[in-house]
Amino acid sequence: MARIVTFGELMLRLQPFNYERFVQASNVEFTFGGGEANVAVSLANYGMDAAFVSKLPAHSIGQAAVNSLRRYGVDTSLIVRGGERVGIYYNEKGASQRGSVCIYDRANSAIQLAKPEDFDWDKIFEGADWFHFTGITPALGPNVVEICKQACQAAKAKGIKISCDLNYRGKLWTRAQANEAMTELAKYIDVCISNEEDAKDVFGIEAEATDIYGGTINHEGYKSVAKQLADKYGFEKVAITLRESHSAFDNGWSAMLYDGENYCFSKKYNLHIIDRVGGGDSFGGGLIYALLSGKDTQAAVEFAVAASALKHSIGGDYNMVTVPEVEKLAGGDGSGRIQR
């Protein structure tokens, strides 16, 4: 069984019930989520040996965060305990033409204040086959950029494959800061995951003749983006998710995977969204599973997109689906008929 290590921040997610706005809500839902943790949950649900690494306080909220991963079989034994704060994000679900709103409250969280010496990467990577992180994690501060760099160096020294979802967040750092940090980290990355905007925001590489708000996707433009990324930074594979936003509820969803020779586009799903948070992470988890399972480029991108399509129907950050469910959808059964 392949072992995957993911590293990042696990946050408390507070969200008004249903589709209420912050200003009208009197109650909120209490769950947990975060990019790399979401990937670990996906992989554990697929039967992989998935470990999540972070730093969390030893108090009861920190323990509740750890427990949220344990219930799905994620290995939490490598999480460092310490600090005072669990990062928080407030999520207001969009509806119709009103987009979702995410407000961060993660300053001085345990992982943001972590030090490089908190993590023994040689020990963490014992028996590991794959390492995954996202661009959200180094955005937490220069100290976390250094931690990510040390993790990548240790993984590379052990011959471990490294994947990264660029995941640019303008509320956390500037494009210039992202470019500087991610250009340094890119030299270690084997599989780069991006979307319509990240490649432009982080590396200044843009698809031509594409309007992400108007729903126009130009496949040739994305081929160019993938090839530029691979050629410039040496990525073995580049995955680009393609979201056509018609409303907060209705999106077109597909992806492309470039392996250095072949540009493989998935089928497109017309989604009616329950919760889009974690959609990209579920794609990453599906892609890692597919590649570690030996699927070819086309089959890998089909599996990843199907996994992510299903996540959009599930509330919360975590994608709680199984391999047979994903393969059923990837194989063409998207009817949603009741299973008896």
N, C-alpha and C positions, 0 to 999 in steps of 0.2 A: 504493500500500500504506500502510495506517495505521501510524503510529509511536506506540508506547506506552512511557512511562517509568515504572518502578516504583522505589520507594525504601524501604530497610529494612535489616535485619540478616540476613546469611547466616551460619548457624551450622554447626558440626561436630555431627553426630548420632551418638551412640554407643548401640548397642542390643544386648542379649544375643541370641544366636541363638534362632530359633524363638520359643517362648513362655516361656523361662526367666525366673526372677526375678533381680533384681540380686544377691541374697544367694547364689544358687546358680551364677551364671554364672562361667565361667573364660575366656570369649572374648567379644568384642563386634564387631559390624559397624560399619564406618566409612563414613559417607556425609555429605552436606550437605543443608541445607534451611533454609527460613525463609519466612514468609508471602508477602512481595512477590516474592522470588526464585522461589517456586513458581508464582506468577501469570505471571511473565515466561517461564518454561519452557513453560507451557501455551500461551501466545500464540505463542511461537516455533514450537512444534510445529504450530500451526494456520496457519503461513505468514505471521504478522504480523512486523513490524519491532519487536522488543521489546528494550528496554534496561533493565538493572538498575543502580541507583546505590547505593553504600554506601561504607564505608571499611573496608579490610582490610589487615592487615600485609603487608609485602613478603617475608616469609620463606616457606618452602616450604609450610607448611600454608595460609597465605593464598593462595598460588598454586594449591594444589590446589582450594581453594574456588572460585576464579575459573574454573579449568579445568572444574569440574563444570557450570558454566553454558555455557561456550563449546561444549562437545560437543553441545549441543542448539540452537546457533545464536543464543543470547542475546548481545546487544551488551554487552560488559564494559568498553569503552574509557573509560567515564565513572566507573568505580570509582576512588576516591581511595585511594592506598596510603600506609600509615603506621600507627603504633600497634604494640603488642606482642602483643595477644591476639585470637584468633578465639573468639567466644562458643561455648559448648558446651551442648548439652542431651542428657541421658540419657533414653532412652525405653524403658520396660518395657511390652511389648505385653500387653494384657489378653486373657483367654480366658474364655468362658462367663460366669459371674456375677462374675468378677474383672475390675475395670476397669483400663485402662491407667494408668501412672504416668509423669509427666514431671517431671524435676528439672533446673532451670536452673543453669548455672555460666557466667554471662555478665558478671559484675561486671568493670569496667575493660576491657571489650572495645574494639576500635578504634572502632567506631561509637558506643558509649556515651560515649566520651571525645572524640568529634568536636566541632569548633567550627563555628559558622555560616559563618565565612570559608573553611572547607574546600571549600565547594560554590559554583560559579558557575552559578546556576540559569538565567540568561539563555542561557548557552552550552549547558547541559544540555538545555534545552527547544527548541533550534533544530530546526524541522521536526516537532515533536511534536504529536500530536492528542489524547493522553489521558495523564493522570497518575494513578497508583494508589499508595496507601499503606494501612496498617492501624493500628488503635489500639495494636498491640504496639510500634510504633516510638516514638511520643512517650512511651510508658510507661518508656522507658529513662532518662529524666531531663529536667530543665527545659531543658538545652541542646538536647536533641533535639526537644523541643516547639517551641523557637524555630526550629530548622532546618526542621521540618515546616511551620511557619507561613510562613517565608520562601519555601519551595518552593511552597506553595499560592498565595501572593500573586503570585509570578512567573508561575505557570501561569495564574492568573485574568487577569492583565494581558495575556497572549497569547491569550486566548480558548480555552484548552485545557480540555477536560472533566476533572473530577476525581471519582474514586471512592474510597471508603474502606470497608473492612470493619472494623466496630467492634472485634471480637476482644478483648473484655475479658479480661485475665489478672490474676487476683487475687494471683498470686505476684510480680507486678512493681510494682503500685501499688494504692492504695485506691480505692474507689468515688468518694470525694470528689475525689481527685486526677484521676481519669479524667473526672469530670463537668466539672471546671473547665477542663481542657485541651481536651477534645473539644467542649465548648460553644463555645469560641473558634474551633477549627478547623472546626466544622460550618458556619459561615457561608460557607465556600468550596466546600463539597462539593455536587456535582450528583447523584451516585448513591450512596446509602447502602446498605450490605449489613450485615445483622444476623442474629442467630439467636434462639432461644427465650429466651435469658437476657441477651444483650448489651444490648438496649434497656432492660431493667430495671436492670442493673448500672451502665450508663453514664448513662442519662438518666432513670431512674426510671419508665419507661413499661412497663406489664405487660399481657399478654394475660389476659383473664378466662377462667375455667373451662377451664384447660389444665393438665394434669399431665404434665410432660415425662418423669417417671420411670415413670408408669403407662401412658404411651403414648396419652393422650387429647389430641387436637388439636381445638380449636374455631376453625374458619375465621373466624367473625365477630369473635372476639377479635383475631386477627391483622390483619384489615382495620382494626380500630380502632387498633392499634399503628402500622401503616403510615401511616394518615392523620394521627395525632397527630405522628409524626416529620416528615412532609412539611409539615404546617401550621406546626409550631413552628419548624423550622429551614430551611424553604424548599427542601428536596430536590426535585429534578425526578422522581426515581424512588427507590423504596424496595424492596429485595429482602429477604425473610426466609426463611431456610432452616428447614425443619421436620423435626427428627429425633425419631423415636419409638424410644427405647432399650429394647429387650427383653432384650438381653444384650450383652456385649462383641462377640459375633460377629454378632448379628442386630438390624438396625435397619430401621425404616421411614424412607424418605428422599424428601422432596418440597420444594417451595418455592412462594412467592408473589411476584409482582412487581406493584407498584402504580405507575402512571404519572401519577397525578393525577386520572385519570378511571376507569380500569379496574383491577379486582383480578383478576389472572390466576393461577390455581393450576395447578401442573404435575400430571402423573400421579405416582403414588407408586410407588417401587421398594422391594421387599423385599430388602434387602442381606444377604449373608453375607460378612462383612468379612475381608479379608486385612490391610489397614492403613488406619486411618481418619485418620491424621495427614496433613494437606494436603487433606482432603476439602472444607473450606470454601474454601480457596484455589483449588482446581480449579473450584468453582462460580463464584468471582469471575472467573477467567480465561475460563471459558465465557461468562459474562454480558457481559464487555467485548467479546469477539470477536463475539458475537451482535448486540450493539447497534451496534458499528462496521460490521458487515456489513449493516445495514439491516433486520434481522429485526423483526417487530412484537412487541408485548409478550408475547403468548402463545408465539410461536415462540422468543423469546429465553429465557424462563424454562424452556421444555422443553429447549432445547439446553444451558443451564447445568446443569440437574439431571442430565441424561443424562451430561454430561461428568464430573460429580462422582460419579455412581453407578459409572462405570467406574474412576475413581481408587481407590475403595475396594477394588478387586480387585488393586491394584498396590502392591508394597512400596516403601518409601522415601517421601520428601516429594513428588517430582516426578510429575506426571501425564503419562505417556508414551503419549498416544493422538492420533489424527488426526481431522480434521474428518469424513471419511467414516465412521469408526467411531462417532463421537458421533451423527451424523445417522442412522445405521442404528438405533441404540438408541432415539433420540428418535422415530424413525418407527414403532417398535413391535416391532422384532426384538430381543428380549432372551433368546433361547433359549440362547445360549452354545454353539450347535452348532459343530463344527469347520469351519474354512474350508479348502477344498481347491481 
